Amino acid sequence: MIFFDTNVLVYFSINQNMEKQALADERIQDALAENKFVISPLVMVEYIFVLEKLKQVEYQGETVSFFQTYVKGSIDGDDVRDAYELCSAINGCKNINDAIHLKYAERHCEKIITFDKDFNRLGPHASIAIEVLS
């Protein structure tokens, strides 16, 4: 399974950058074709939050419903504890959500796809592949 970070979903949904939108579309379509597309509950919450911030939530109802069908599993207390321990160790708790994404993905996936370069700091501590798109 492949974990998709919030920013990939946003670029897929909203054309803010044609190259990034095309790349997000390609990666999502490939994962869907291979039946490997996964979204965490936290990513779904962040996605809706970003859509609202961009004043796009009312226009993306179908996309929200579509993505919702790919939300798997849950974020549990162990994920939060492990994420806190990781971000504390690397002095980076301002990105606690990224660490939670990593811990969730390590339980459910073989890879993370993101545009967020902050994940490069997590890479040395990850037990799965992290692909940072640019």
Backbone as JSON Lines, residues from 0, in Angstrom:
{"i":0,"aa":"M","n":[0.83,-1.18,0.0],"ca":[0.0,0.0,0.0],"c":[0.88,1.25,0.0]}
{"i":1,"aa":"I","n":[0.35,2.32,-0.54],"ca":[1.09,3.59,-0.63],"c":[0.29,4.67,0.09]}
{"i":2,"aa":"F","n":[0.95,5.32,1.04],"ca":[0.36,6.4,1.82],"c":[0.53,7.71,1.05]}
{"i":3,"aa":"F","n":[-0.56,8.44,0.89],"ca":[-0.51,9.73,0.22],"c":[-0.7,10.85,1.23]}
{"i":4,"aa":"D","n":[0.25,11.78,1.24],"ca":[0.2,12.92,2.14],"c":[-0.85,13.92,1.65]}
{"i":5,"aa":"T","n":[-1.27,14.76,2.55],"ca":[-2.32,15.75,2.29],"c":[-2.01,16.62,1.07]}
{"i":6,"aa":"N","n":[-0.77,17.07,0.96],"ca":[-0.43,18.0,-0.13],"c":[-0.6,17.36,-1.5]}
{"i":7,"aa":"V","n":[-0.43,16.06,-1.61],"ca":[-0.63,15.38,-2.9],"c":[-2.11,15.42,-3.27]}
{"i":8,"aa":"L","n":[-2.96,15.21,-2.3],"ca":[-4.41,15.28,-2.55],"c":[-4.83,16.68,-2.95]}
{"i":9,"aa":"V","n":[-4.25,17.69,-2.29],"ca":[-4.6,19.08,-2.61],"c":[-4.16,19.43,-4.03]}
{"i":10,"aa":"Y","n":[-2.91,19.07,-4.39],"ca":[-2.47,19.37,-5.76],"c":[-3.28,18.59,-6.79]}
{"i":11,"aa":"F","n":[-3.71,17.39,-6.46],"ca":[-4.56,16.61,-7.35],"c":[-5.9,17.33,-7.59]}
{"i":12,"aa":"S","n":[-6.45,17.9,-6.52],"ca":[-7.79,18.48,-6.56],"c":[-7.85,19.9,-7.1]}
{"i":13,"aa":"I","n":[-6.82,20.68,-6.81],"ca":[-6.85,22.11,-7.13],"c":[-5.62,22.46,-7.94]}
{"i":14,"aa":"N","n":[-5.83,23.07,-9.09],"ca":[-4.71,23.41,-9.97],"c":[-4.01,24.68,-9.49]}
{"i":15,"aa":"Q","n":[-3.04,24.51,-8.59],"ca":[-2.22,25.61,-8.11],"c":[-0.89,25.66,-8.86]}
{"i":16,"aa":"N","n":[-0.53,24.53,-9.44],"ca":[0.73,24.38,-10.17],"c":[0.54,23.22,-11.13]}
{"i":17,"aa":"M","n":[0.58,23.49,-12.42],"ca":[0.26,22.47,-13.42],"c":[1.16,21.25,-13.32]}
{"i":18,"aa":"E","n":[2.46,21.48,-13.11],"ca":[3.41,20.36,-13.04],"c":[3.14,19.48,-11.82]}
{"i":19,"aa":"K","n":[2.9,20.13,-10.68],"ca":[2.62,19.36,-9.46],"c":[1.27,18.66,-9.56]}
{"i":20,"aa":"Q","n":[0.3,19.32,-10.19],"ca":[-1.0,18.66,-10.35],"c":[-0.86,17.42,-11.24]}
{"i":21,"aa":"A","n":[-0.12,17.53,-12.32],"ca":[0.08,16.39,-13.21],"c":[0.81,15.25,-12.49]}
{"i":22,"aa":"L","n":[1.81,15.6,-11.7],"ca":[2.56,14.59,-10.95],"c":[1.67,13.92,-9.9]}
{"i":23,"aa":"A","n":[0.88,14.72,-9.18],"ca":[-0.04,14.16,-8.19],"c":[-1.05,13.24,-8.86]}
{"i":24,"aa":"D","n":[-1.6,13.68,-9.98],"ca":[-2.56,12.88,-10.72],"c":[-1.95,11.55,-11.16]}
{"i":25,"aa":"E","n":[-0.73,11.61,-11.69],"ca":[-0.05,10.4,-12.16],"c":[0.17,9.41,-11.02]}
{"i":26,"aa":"R","n":[0.68,9.9,-9.89],"ca":[0.96,9.0,-8.75],"c":[-0.33,8.41,-8.18]}
{"i":27,"aa":"I","n":[-1.37,9.22,-8.06],"ca":[-2.63,8.72,-7.53],"c":[-3.25,7.72,-8.48]}
{"i":28,"aa":"Q","n":[-3.27,8.03,-9.77],"ca":[-3.86,7.1,-10.75],"c":[-3.11,5.77,-10.77]}
{"i":29,"aa":"D","n":[-1.78,5.83,-10.7],"ca":[-0.98,4.59,-10.66],"c":[-1.33,3.75,-9.44]}
{"i":30,"aa":"A","n":[-1.41,4.39,-8.27],"ca":[-1.73,3.66,-7.04],"c":[-3.14,3.08,-7.09]}
{"i":31,"aa":"L","n":[-4.08,3.84,-7.65],"ca":[-5.44,3.34,-7.79],"c":[-5.48,2.12,-8.72]}
{"i":32,"aa":"A","n":[-4.75,2.2,-9.82],"ca":[-4.71,1.09,-10.78],"c":[-4.13,-0.17,-10.15]}
{"i":33,"aa":"E","n":[-3.19,0.01,-9.23],"ca":[-2.56,-1.13,-8.55],"c":[-3.27,-1.5,-7.24]}
{"i":34,"aa":"N","n":[-4.38,-0.82,-6.96],"ca":[-5.13,-1.03,-5.72],"c":[-4.24,-0.87,-4.48]}
{"i":35,"aa":"K","n":[-3.42,0.2,-4.49],"ca":[-2.48,0.46,-3.39],"c":[-2.66,1.85,-2.78]}
{"i":36,"aa":"F","n":[-3.76,2.51,-3.04],"ca":[-3.99,3.88,-2.6],"c":[-4.55,3.89,-1.18]}
{"i":37,"aa":"V","n":[-3.88,4.59,-0.25],"ca":[-4.32,4.65,1.15],"c":[-4.24,6.09,1.65]}
{"i":38,"aa":"I","n":[-5.26,6.48,2.41],"ca":[-5.3,7.77,3.09],"c":[-5.59,7.49,4.55]}
{"i":39,"aa":"S","n":[-4.9,8.18,5.44],"ca":[-5.17,8.03,6.87],"c":[-6.3,8.96,7.28]}
{"i":40,"aa":"P","n":[-6.93,8.69,8.41],"ca":[-7.96,9.62,8.89],"c":[-7.4,11.03,9.1]}
{"i":41,"aa":"L","n":[-6.16,11.14,9.59],"ca":[-5.56,12.46,9.81],"c":[-5.36,13.2,8.49]}
{"i":42,"aa":"V","n":[-4.93,12.52,7.45],"ca":[-4.78,13.16,6.14],"c":[-6.14,13.67,5.66]}
{"i":43,"aa":"M","n":[-7.18,12.89,5.87],"ca":[-8.51,13.32,5.42],"c":[-8.94,14.59,6.15]}
{"i":44,"aa":"V","n":[-8.69,14.66,7.45],"ca":[-9.02,15.86,8.22],"c":[-8.21,17.05,7.72]}
{"i":45,"aa":"E","n":[-6.92,16.86,7.51],"ca":[-6.07,17.95,7.01],"c":[-6.53,18.4,5.62]}
{"i":46,"aa":"Y","n":[-6.88,17.45,4.77],"ca":[-7.34,17.76,3.41],"c":[-8.57,18.66,3.45]}
{"i":47,"aa":"I","n":[-9.55,18.3,4.25],"ca":[-10.77,19.11,4.36],"c":[-10.43,20.49,4.93]}
{"i":48,"aa":"F","n":[-9.55,20.54,5.91],"ca":[-9.12,21.81,6.5],"c":[-8.49,22.71,5.43]}
{"i":49,"aa":"V","n":[-7.59,22.16,4.62],"ca":[-6.93,22.95,3.58],"c":[-7.94,23.41,2.54]}
{"i":50,"aa":"L","n":[-8.85,22.54,2.14],"ca":[-9.89,22.95,1.19],"c":[-10.69,24.13,1.73]}
{"i":51,"aa":"E","n":[-11.02,24.08,3.01],"ca":[-11.76,25.19,3.62],"c":[-10.92,26.45,3.62]}
{"i":52,"aa":"K","n":[-9.65,26.33,3.98],"ca":[-8.75,27.49,3.99],"c":[-8.66,28.14,2.61]}
{"i":53,"aa":"L","n":[-8.66,27.3,1.58],"ca":[-8.57,27.79,0.2],"c":[-9.94,28.16,-0.37]}
{"i":54,"aa":"K","n":[-10.95,28.08,0.47],"ca":[-12.33,28.38,0.07],"c":[-12.79,27.51,-1.1]}
{"i":55,"aa":"Q","n":[-12.39,26.22,-1.04],"ca":[-12.72,25.28,-2.09],"c":[-13.57,24.1,-1.61]}
{"i":56,"aa":"V","n":[-13.81,24.02,-0.3],"ca":[-14.48,22.84,0.24],"c":[-15.85,22.61,-0.39]}
{"i":57,"aa":"E","n":[-16.6,23.67,-0.65],"ca":[-17.93,23.5,-1.22],"c":[-17.9,23.01,-2.67]}
{"i":58,"aa":"Y","n":[-16.77,23.18,-3.35],"ca":[-16.65,22.75,-4.74],"c":[-16.05,21.35,-4.87]}
{"i":59,"aa":"Q","n":[-15.56,20.8,-3.78],"ca":[-14.83,19.53,-3.83],"c":[-15.57,18.38,-3.16]}
{"i":60,"aa":"G","n":[-16.87,18.49,-3.01],"ca":[-17.66,17.47,-2.32],"c":[-17.49,16.07,-2.91]}
{"i":61,"aa":"E","n":[-17.52,15.98,-4.23],"ca":[-17.36,14.66,-4.87],"c":[-15.97,14.1,-4.62]}
{"i":62,"aa":"T","n":[-14.97,14.96,-4.67],"ca":[-13.6,14.5,-4.44],"c":[-13.41,14.08,-2.99]}
{"i":63,"aa":"V","n":[-13.99,14.83,-2.07],"ca":[-13.92,14.45,-0.65],"c":[-14.56,13.08,-0.46]}
{"i":64,"aa":"S","n":[-15.73,12.88,-1.03],"ca":[-16.42,11.58,-0.91],"c":[-15.59,10.46,-1.53]}
{"i":65,"aa":"F","n":[-14.99,10.73,-2.68],"ca":[-14.14,9.73,-3.34],"c":[-12.96,9.36,-2.45]}
{"i":66,"aa":"F","n":[-12.23,10.36,-1.98],"ca":[-11.07,10.08,-1.12],"c":[-11.48,9.38,0.17]}
{"i":67,"aa":"Q","n":[-12.64,9.73,0.7],"ca":[-13.1,9.12,1.96],"c":[-13.16,7.6,1.85]}
{"i":68,"aa":"T","n":[-13.46,7.09,0.66],"ca":[-13.56,5.63,0.5],"c":[-12.21,4.94,0.63]}
{"i":69,"aa":"Y","n":[-11.13,5.7,0.59],"ca":[-9.78,5.13,0.7],"c":[-9.13,5.35,2.06]}
{"i":70,"aa":"V","n":[-9.9,5.9,3.01],"ca":[-9.38,6.06,4.37],"c":[-9.39,4.68,5.02]}
{"i":71,"aa":"K","n":[-8.24,4.28,5.53],"ca":[-8.08,2.96,6.15],"c":[-7.52,3.11,7.55]}
{"i":72,"aa":"G","n":[-7.92,2.21,8.42],"ca":[-7.35,2.14,9.74],"c":[-7.68,3.34,10.61]}
{"i":73,"aa":"S","n":[-6.87,3.49,11.65],"ca":[-7.07,4.59,12.59],"c":[-5.72,5.04,13.12]}
{"i":74,"aa":"I","n":[-5.73,6.23,13.69],"ca":[-4.56,6.74,14.4],"c":[-4.78,6.33,15.85]}
{"i":75,"aa":"D","n":[-3.85,5.56,16.41],"ca":[-4.05,5.14,17.79],"c":[-3.02,5.79,18.71]}
{"i":76,"aa":"G","n":[-3.19,5.53,19.99],"ca":[-2.31,6.13,20.99],"c":[-0.85,5.76,20.79]}
{"i":77,"aa":"D","n":[-0.59,4.55,20.32],"ca":[0.8,4.15,20.06],"c":[1.42,4.99,18.95]}
{"i":78,"aa":"D","n":[0.62,5.29,17.9],"ca":[1.12,6.14,16.82],"c":[1.51,7.51,17.36]}
{"i":79,"aa":"V","n":[0.66,8.07,18.21],"ca":[0.92,9.4,18.76],"c":[2.14,9.37,19.66]}
{"i":80,"aa":"R","n":[2.23,8.38,20.53],"ca":[3.39,8.25,21.42],"c":[4.68,8.08,20.62]}
{"i":81,"aa":"D","n":[4.67,7.18,19.65],"ca":[5.86,6.94,18.84],"c":[6.24,8.17,18.03]}
{"i":82,"aa":"A","n":[5.25,8.9,17.53],"ca":[5.51,10.13,16.78],"c":[6.13,11.18,17.69]}
{"i":83,"aa":"Y","n":[5.6,11.3,18.89],"ca":[6.15,12.26,19.86],"c":[7.6,11.91,20.19]}
{"i":84,"aa":"E","n":[7.86,10.64,20.44],"ca":[9.23,10.22,20.75],"c":[10.17,10.52,19.59]}
{"i":85,"aa":"L","n":[9.72,10.25,18.38],"ca":[10.55,10.53,17.2],"c":[10.8,12.01,17.04]}
{"i":86,"aa":"C","n":[9.77,12.82,17.08],"ca":[9.98,14.24,16.85],"c":[10.76,14.87,17.99]}
{"i":87,"aa":"S","n":[10.61,14.37,19.19],"ca":[11.42,14.86,20.31],"c":[12.9,14.54,20.09]}
{"i":88,"aa":"A","n":[13.16,13.35,19.59],"ca":[14.54,12.92,19.37],"c":[15.23,13.72,18.27]}
{"i":89,"aa":"I","n":[14.46,14.18,17.29],"ca":[15.07,14.95,16.19],"c":[14.77,16.44,16.32]}
{"i":90,"aa":"N","n":[14.27,16.83,17.5],"ca":[13.99,18.24,17.8],"c":[13.08,18.87,16.74]}
{"i":91,"aa":"G","n":[11.98,18.18,16.47],"ca":[11.11,18.68,15.41],"c":[9.64,18.49,15.67]}
{"i":92,"aa":"C","n":[9.16,18.75,16.88],"ca":[7.74,18.53,17.18],"c":[6.81,19.55,16.55]}
{"i":93,"aa":"K","n":[7.36,20.58,15.89],"ca":[6.46,21.47,15.16],"c":[5.83,20.72,14.0]}
{"i":94,"aa":"N","n":[6.43,19.59,13.61],"ca":[5.9,18.76,12.54],"c":[5.37,17.44,13.08]}
{"i":95,"aa":"I","n":[4.68,17.49,14.23],"ca":[4.16,16.27,14.84],"c":[3.23,15.52,13.89]}
{"i":96,"aa":"N","n":[2.43,16.24,13.09],"ca":[1.53,15.54,12.17],"c":[2.31,14.7,11.16]}
{"i":97,"aa":"D","n":[3.45,15.21,10.69],"ca":[4.27,14.42,9.76],"c":[4.77,13.15,10.44]}
{"i":98,"aa":"A","n":[5.17,13.25,11.68],"ca":[5.63,12.07,12.42],"c":[4.48,11.09,12.64]}
{"i":99,"aa":"I","n":[3.28,11.6,12.9],"ca":[2.11,10.72,13.02],"c":[1.82,10.06,11.69]}
{"i":100,"aa":"H","n":[1.92,10.81,10.59],"ca":[1.73,10.21,9.27],"c":[2.72,9.06,9.07]}
{"i":101,"aa":"L","n":[3.97,9.3,9.43],"ca":[4.99,8.26,9.26],"c":[4.64,7.02,10.08]}
{"i":102,"aa":"K","n":[4.28,7.19,11.32],"ca":[3.99,6.05,12.19],"c":[2.77,5.28,11.7]}
{"i":103,"aa":"Y","n":[1.75,6.0,11.25],"ca":[0.59,5.34,10.66],"c":[1.02,4.55,9.41]}
{"i":104,"aa":"A","n":[1.77,5.21,8.54],"ca":[2.19,4.59,7.27],"c":[3.06,3.36,7.52]}
{"i":105,"aa":"E","n":[3.91,3.42,8.53],"ca":[4.76,2.25,8.83],"c":[3.91,1.03,9.21]}
{"i":106,"aa":"R","n":[2.74,1.25,9.78],"ca":[1.86,0.12,10.13],"c":[1.06,-0.39,8.94]}
{"i":107,"aa":"H","n":[0.78,0.48,7.96],"ca":[-0.17,0.11,6.91],"c":[0.41,0.09,5.49]}
{"i":108,"aa":"C","n":[1.59,0.66,5.29],"ca":[2.05,0.9,3.92],"c":[3.52,0.52,3.74]}
{"i":109,"aa":"E","n":[3.91,0.53,2.48],"ca":[5.3,0.28,2.13],"c":[6.02,1.57,1.69]}
{"i":110,"aa":"K","n":[5.23,2.65,1.51],"ca":[5.81,3.87,0.96],"c":[4.91,5.07,1.28]}
{"i":111,"aa":"I","n":[5.56,6.24,1.41],"ca":[4.85,7.51,1.55],"c":[5.18,8.35,0.31]}
{"i":112,"aa":"I","n":[4.16,9.01,-0.24],"ca":[4.38,9.97,-1.32],"c":[3.91,11.34,-0.83]}
{"i":113,"aa":"T","n":[4.78,12.34,-0.96],"ca":[4.49,13.68,-0.46],"c":[5.25,14.72,-1.29]}
{"i":114,"aa":"F","n":[4.8,15.96,-1.21],"ca":[5.56,17.09,-1.75],"c":[6.31,17.8,-0.62]}
{"i":115,"aa":"D","n":[6.11,17.38,0.61],"ca":[6.64,18.05,1.79],"c":[8.1,17.67,2.04]}
{"i":116,"aa":"K","n":[9.01,18.61,1.8],"ca":[10.44,18.36,1.98],"c":[10.81,18.1,3.44]}
{"i":117,"aa":"D","n":[9.94,18.48,4.38],"ca":[10.19,18.18,5.79],"c":[10.31,16.68,6.04]}
{"i":118,"aa":"F","n":[9.72,15.88,5.17],"ca":[9.82,14.43,5.32],"c":[11.25,13.93,5.12]}
{"i":119,"aa":"N","n":[12.1,14.73,4.49],"ca":[13.5,14.34,4.34],"c":[14.16,14.16,5.71]}
{"i":120,"aa":"R","n":[13.73,14.94,6.71],"ca":[14.27,14.8,8.07],"c":[13.83,13.49,8.7]}
{"i":121,"aa":"L","n":[12.66,13.0,8.31],"ca":[12.15,11.75,8.88],"c":[12.72,10.52,8.2]}
{"i":122,"aa":"G","n":[13.18,10.67,6.97],"ca":[13.67,9.54,6.19],"c":[14.65,8.63,6.9]}
{"i":123,"aa":"P","n":[15.68,9.19,7.54],"ca":[16.65,8.31,8.23],"c":[16.04,7.51,9.39]}
{"i":124,"aa":"H","n":[14.87,7.9,9.85],"ca":[14.21,7.24,10.98],"c":[13.05,6.36,10.54]}
{"i":125,"aa":"A","n":[12.83,6.27,9.24],"ca":[11.68,5.54,8.7],"c":[12.04,4.1,8.35]}
{"i":126,"aa":"S","n":[11.07,3.22,8.53],"ca":[11.26,1.83,8.13],"c":[10.63,1.55,6.76]}
{"i":127,"aa":"I","n":[10.08,2.59,6.14],"ca":[9.5,2.46,4.8],"c":[10.09,3.55,3.9]}
{"i":128,"aa":"A","n":[9.85,3.41,2.61],"ca":[10.35,4.39,1.64],"c":[9.53,5.68,1.73]}
{"i":129,"aa":"I","n":[10.22,6.8,1.53],"ca":[9.55,8.11,1.46],"c":[9.96,8.75,0.13]}
{"i":130,"aa":"E","n":[8.97,9.03,-0.7],"ca":[9.23,9.7,-1.98],"c":[8.75,11.14,-1.87]}
{"i":131,"aa":"V","n":[9.71,12.07,-1.9],"ca":[9.39,13.49,-1.84],"c":[9.4,14.01,-3.28]}
{"i":132,"aa":"L","n":[8.22,14.38,-3.74],"ca":[8.06,14.88,-5.11],"c":[8.48,16.34,-5.18]}
{"i":133,"aa":"S","n":[8.87,16.77,-6.35],"ca":[9.2,18.2,-6.51],"c":[8.68,18.72,-7.84]}
